């Protein structure tokens, strides 16, 4: 079909199936390959979804998809420690890439992936899906337009539900790179600046998480050149739903994005009042943003002149900030921050 992008999807776990659902609903793209270790499981899910002509292959056969001239782009949603390998192979084969965060395990490896993208002349997009959320994008636009005057404070809250499994946490790359990186990117995007200092306090309330070793609760504060103070709080253990909120307070007003309601029912009783609960999961909260992110990939593949929503600098900055936050937690010190060019 003219104007349609042919895709290979690497990874068919939780994130991979987010993307799979979006691809199914998008007539601007066609899925030709799924690359997954559990081949039979993936085949059963695809069969039950009534999608035809999708070839499921093991990771060791990724070269088959890359050698197919029909394939124009690759979505990488495999475990974190495998991202770099899939990304670089795809770019070296001349394919555009959309990769779940983090693109690689440290900033030097992320920079290497972008050098491969530049060499290939193909887009590499880090899937910071919150940038594609309509409510958050609207806040960013209003901040940029000065609708609330000079920004003083920005606060974000990110609390996981359901809690991730220990098996996942062991391969997640750590809380700073796995969850914190989203908030770090979003804060810089909304403010339009890079911080001068970062400070982190964190703790593992669950002993098994501390034994990984990792943390399950953290607070990050950042100071920006304009005077803005940003506060990020993140938890792995929300009991009431997937909680994602943001507030921007400025000299002329405030902007706030709360959890979207599942319905508009307000329940009032003699001694209590309640509204709809928070979303059940990341899937429910960010389904639309995943679909809009996929549309962006299709746009830049069909028209290479289009501007990337998430640039090399954005991804490298968020990665460097996550590393600075980890250092602050390890040392207990405020860490100065200056973006490093690659």
C-alpha positions as CSV (number, residue, x, y, z in Angstrom):
1,X,0.0,0.0,0.0
2,X,1.3,3.5,-0.9
3,X,2.2,5.5,2.1
4,X,2.5,2.4,4.3
5,X,5.6,1.4,6.3
6,X,6.6,-2.2,6.7
7,X,7.8,-3.1,10.2
8,X,9.8,-5.6,12.2
9,X,8.9,-5.8,16.0
10,X,11.7,-7.0,18.3
11,X,10.4,-8.3,21.6
12,X,6.9,-9.5,22.4
13,X,6.7,-9.0,26.1
14,X,4.7,-6.2,27.8
15,X,6.2,-3.3,25.9
16,X,6.2,-5.3,22.6
17,X,2.5,-6.0,23.0
18,X,1.8,-2.3,23.5
19,X,3.4,-1.7,20.1
20,X,1.7,-4.7,18.6
21,X,-1.7,-3.4,19.6
22,X,-0.9,0.0,18.1
23,X,0.3,-1.5,14.8
24,X,-2.9,-3.6,14.5
25,X,-5.0,-0.4,14.7
26,X,-2.8,1.7,12.3
27,X,-3.4,1.2,8.6
28,X,-0.3,3.3,7.8
29,X,2.0,0.4,8.7
30,X,2.2,-3.3,8.3
31,X,3.9,-5.8,10.6
32,X,5.9,-8.4,8.7
33,X,8.2,-9.9,11.4
34,X,8.1,-10.4,15.1
35,X,11.4,-11.3,16.7
36,X,10.9,-13.1,20.0
37,X,12.6,-15.8,22.0
38,X,9.3,-17.5,22.9
39,X,8.3,-18.2,19.3
40,X,5.3,-20.4,20.0
41,X,3.8,-18.0,22.5
42,X,4.1,-15.1,20.1
43,X,2.6,-17.1,17.3
44,X,-0.5,-18.0,19.4
45,X,-1.1,-14.3,20.3
46,X,-0.8,-13.2,16.7
47,X,-3.1,-16.0,15.5
48,X,-5.7,-15.0,18.0
49,X,-5.5,-11.4,16.8
50,X,-6.5,-12.3,13.3
51,X,-3.4,-10.8,11.7
52,X,-2.0,-12.7,8.7
53,X,1.4,-12.9,7.0
54,X,3.4,-12.1,10.1
55,X,6.6,-14.2,10.4
56,X,7.8,-15.0,14.0
57,X,11.5,-15.6,14.3
58,X,14.0,-16.1,17.1
59,X,16.5,-13.4,17.9
60,X,19.4,-15.4,16.3
61,X,17.5,-15.1,13.0
62,X,17.1,-11.3,13.2
63,X,19.3,-11.1,10.1
64,X,16.4,-12.6,8.1
65,X,14.2,-9.6,8.8
66,X,17.0,-7.2,8.2
67,X,17.8,-8.7,4.8
68,X,14.2,-8.2,3.7
69,X,14.1,-5.1,1.4
70,X,10.5,-4.6,2.3
71,X,11.2,-3.8,5.9
72,X,11.7,-0.1,6.4
73,X,11.7,0.3,10.2
74,X,12.4,-1.8,13.4
75,X,10.7,-1.3,16.8
76,X,12.9,-2.5,19.6
77,X,11.1,-3.6,22.8
78,X,13.3,-6.4,24.1
79,X,15.0,-6.5,27.5
80,X,17.2,-3.4,28.2
81,X,20.5,-5.2,28.0
82,X,19.8,-6.3,24.4
83,X,18.7,-2.9,23.1
84,X,22.0,-1.8,21.8
85,X,22.6,-4.9,19.7
86,X,19.2,-4.8,18.0
87,X,19.5,-1.0,17.4
88,X,22.9,-1.1,15.8
89,X,22.2,-4.1,13.7
90,X,19.0,-2.5,12.4
91,X,20.7,0.8,11.6
92,X,23.6,-0.9,9.9
93,X,21.1,-2.7,7.7
94,X,19.6,0.7,6.7
95,X,16.4,0.6,8.8
96,X,14.8,3.3,10.8
97,X,14.5,2.5,14.5
98,X,12.1,3.3,17.4
99,X,13.6,1.9,20.6
100,X,12.2,1.7,24.1
101,X,14.2,3.5,26.7
102,X,17.0,3.3,27.5
103,X,18.6,2.8,24.1
104,X,21.7,1.3,25.7
105,X,23.1,0.6,29.1
106,X,25.2,3.8,29.5
107,X,25.7,7.1,27.8
108,X,28.7,6.1,25.7
109,X,26.8,3.2,24.2
110,X,23.8,5.5,23.5
111,X,26.1,7.9,21.8
112,X,27.5,5.0,19.7
113,X,24.0,4.1,18.6
114,X,23.4,7.6,17.4
115,X,26.7,7.7,15.5
116,X,25.4,4.5,13.7
117,X,22.2,6.3,12.9
118,X,24.1,9.3,11.5
119,X,26.3,7.0,9.4
120,X,23.3,5.2,8.0
121,X,21.3,8.4,7.5
122,X,18.3,6.9,9.3
123,X,16.2,8.1,12.2
124,X,16.7,6.7,15.7
125,X,13.9,7.6,18.1
126,X,13.9,6.9,21.8
127,X,10.3,6.0,22.9
128,X,9.7,8.7,25.5
129,X,6.0,8.1,25.1
130,X,4.9,10.8,27.5
131,X,5.9,13.4,24.9
132,X,3.1,12.1,22.7
133,X,0.5,12.2,25.4
134,X,-2.0,15.0,24.3
135,X,-2.4,16.4,27.8
136,X,1.3,16.6,28.6
137,X,2.0,18.0,25.1
138,X,-0.6,20.7,25.8
139,X,1.1,21.7,29.0
140,X,4.5,21.9,27.3
141,X,3.0,24.2,24.6
142,X,1.4,26.4,27.2
143,X,4.6,26.7,29.2
144,X,6.6,27.5,26.1
145,X,4.0,30.2,25.1
146,X,4.3,31.8,28.6
147,X,0.7,31.2,29.5
148,X,1.5,30.9,33.2
149,X,4.3,33.5,33.2
150,X,7.7,32.6,34.6
151,X,7.8,29.1,35.8
152,X,8.8,28.7,39.5
153,X,8.2,25.0,40.3
154,X,7.5,21.9,38.4
155,X,6.4,18.7,40.1
156,X,5.9,15.2,38.7
157,X,4.6,12.0,40.3
158,X,5.0,8.6,38.7
159,X,3.8,5.5,40.7
160,X,3.7,2.0,39.2
161,X,0.7,-0.3,39.2
162,X,0.7,-3.2,39.1
163,X,4.2,-3.5,40.7
164,X,6.8,-5.0,38.3
165,X,8.0,-8.5,39.0
166,X,11.4,-9.1,40.6
167,X,12.4,-11.0,37.4
168,X,11.8,-7.8,35.4
169,X,13.5,-5.6,37.9
170,X,16.7,-7.7,37.6
171,X,17.0,-6.9,33.9
172,X,15.4,-3.4,33.9
173,X,18.7,-1.5,34.1
174,X,17.8,0.0,37.5
175,X,15.1,2.5,38.6
176,X,17.0,5.6,37.4
177,X,17.3,4.4,33.8
178,X,14.0,2.4,33.7
179,X,11.5,4.8,35.2
180,X,13.3,8.0,36.2
181,X,14.6,8.7,32.7
182,X,11.0,9.4,31.6
183,X,10.5,12.1,34.2
184,X,13.9,13.6,33.6
185,X,13.2,13.9,29.9
186,X,9.8,15.3,30.4
187,X,10.9,18.0,32.9
188,X,13.7,19.3,30.6
189,X,11.3,19.2,27.6
190,X,8.6,21.2,29.5
191,X,11.0,23.8,31.0
192,X,13.1,24.1,27.8
193,X,16.4,24.1,29.8
194,X,18.9,21.7,31.2
195,X,19.5,21.7,35.0
196,X,22.7,22.9,36.7
197,X,22.4,20.6,39.7
198,X,20.6,17.4,40.7
199,X,20.1,15.7,44.0
200,X,18.6,12.3,44.8
201,X,17.2,10.5,47.8
202,X,16.1,6.9,47.3
203,X,15.3,3.8,49.3
204,X,14.3,0.1,48.8
205,X,11.3,-0.5,51.0
206,X,11.1,-4.1,49.7
207,X,14.2,-6.0,50.8
208,X,14.2,-8.2,47.7
209,X,14.5,-5.1,45.6
210,X,17.4,-3.8,47.7
211,X,19.1,-7.2,47.2
212,X,19.2,-6.8,43.4
213,X,20.6,-4.1,44.2
214,X,18.0,-1.5,43.2
215,X,15.6,1.0,44.9
216,X,11.8,1.2,44.7
217,X,11.2,4.8,45.9
218,X,13.1,8.0,44.9
219,X,12.8,11.7,44.9
220,X,14.9,13.9,42.6
221,X,15.3,17.6,42.8
222,X,16.8,19.7,40.1
223,X,17.7,23.4,39.8
224,X,17.7,25.2,36.4
225,X,19.5,28.3,35.2
226,X,16.3,30.3,35.1
227,X,15.6,29.5,38.8
228,X,13.0,26.8,38.2
229,X,13.1,24.0,40.8
230,X,11.8,20.6,39.7
231,X,10.7,17.8,42.0
232,X,10.2,14.3,40.8
233,X,8.8,11.5,43.0
234,X,8.6,7.9,41.8
235,X,7.5,4.7,43.4
236,X,7.2,1.1,42.3
237,X,4.4,0.3,44.8
238,X,1.2,2.2,44.2
239,X,-1.8,0.2,45.6
240,X,-4.6,2.4,44.0
241,X,-3.7,2.4,40.3
242,X,-1.2,3.7,37.8
243,X,-0.6,7.2,39.1
244,X,0.9,9.8,36.7
245,X,0.5,13.5,37.5
246,X,2.3,16.8,36.7
247,X,1.9,20.3,38.1
248,X,3.7,23.5,36.8
249,X,3.4,26.6,39.0
250,X,4.3,30.0,37.5
251,X,4.1,33.7,38.2
252,X,0.8,34.0,36.4
253,X,-0.9,30.7,37.2
254,X,-0.7,27.0,37.3
255,X,-1.0,24.0,34.9
256,X,-2.0,20.6,36.1
257,X,-2.4,17.2,34.5
258,X,-4.2,14.6,36.6
259,X,-4.9,10.9,36.0
260,X,-7.5,10.5,33.3
261,X,-10.9,9.3,34.6
262,X,-12.3,6.0,33.4
263,X,-15.7,7.6,33.6
264,X,-17.4,10.7,35.0
265,X,-19.3,9.1,37.9
266,X,-19.1,10.9,41.2
267,X,-20.3,8.7,44.1
268,X,-21.5,10.6,47.2
269,X,-22.6,8.8,50.4
270,X,-23.3,9.8,54.0
271,X,-19.7,9.6,55.1
272,X,-17.7,9.5,51.9
273,X,-17.3,10.7,48.3
274,X,-15.4,9.0,45.5
275,X,-14.6,9.3,41.8
276,X,-13.2,7.0,39.2
277,X,-10.0,5.2,40.2
278,X,-6.6,5.8,38.6
279,X,-5.9,3.8,35.4
280,X,-5.2,0.1,35.9
281,X,-1.8,0.1,34.2
282,X,0.6,1.9,31.9
283,X,-1.2,0.2,29.0
284,X,-4.5,1.9,29.9
285,X,-2.9,5.3,30.7
286,X,-0.6,5.6,27.6
287,X,-2.4,3.7,24.9
288,X,-3.0,6.8,22.8
289,X,0.5,8.1,23.2
290,X,2.0,4.8,22.0
291,X,-0.2,5.1,18.9
292,X,0.8,8.7,18.3
293,X,4.5,7.7,18.8
294,X,4.0,5.0,16.1
295,X,2.5,7.6,13.8
296,X,5.6,9.8,14.3
297,X,7.8,6.9,13.3
298,X,5.8,6.4,10.1
299,X,5.9,10.1,9.4
300,X,9.7,10.4,9.6
301,X,10.2,7.2,7.5
302,X,7.9,8.5,4.8
303,X,9.3,12.0,4.9
304,X,13.0,12.1,6.2
305,X,12.8,16.0,6.3
306,X,10.3,15.9,9.2
307,X,11.8,17.0,12.6
308,X,12.2,14.3,15.2
309,X,10.1,14.8,18.3
310,X,12.9,13.1,20.4
311,X,16.4,14.1,19.2
312,X,19.9,12.7,19.9
313,X,20.5,15.5,22.4
314,X,17.2,14.8,24.2
315,X,18.1,11.1,24.7
316,X,21.7,11.7,25.6
317,X,20.7,14.4,28.1
318,X,18.1,12.1,29.8
319,X,20.7,9.3,30.0
320,X,23.3,11.6,31.5
321,X,20.8,13.0,34.0
322,X,19.9,9.4,35.1
323,X,23.6,8.7,35.6
324,X,24.0,11.9,37.6
325,X,21.0,11.0,39.8
326,X,22.5,7.6,40.4
327,X,25.8,9.2,41.4
328,X,24.0,11.6,43.7
329,X,22.2,8.7,45.4
330,X,25.4,6.8,45.8
331,X,27.4,9.7,47.3
332,X,24.6,11.5,49.1
333,X,25.8,14.7,47.4
334,X,24.3,17.4,45.2
335,X,25.8,16.7,41.8
336,X,26.6,19.5,39.3
337,X,25.3,18.9,35.8
338,X,26.5,20.0,32.4
339,X,25.5,18.3,29.2
340,X,28.4,16.5,27.4
341,X,28.5,16.6,23.6
342,X,29.2,13.4,21.7
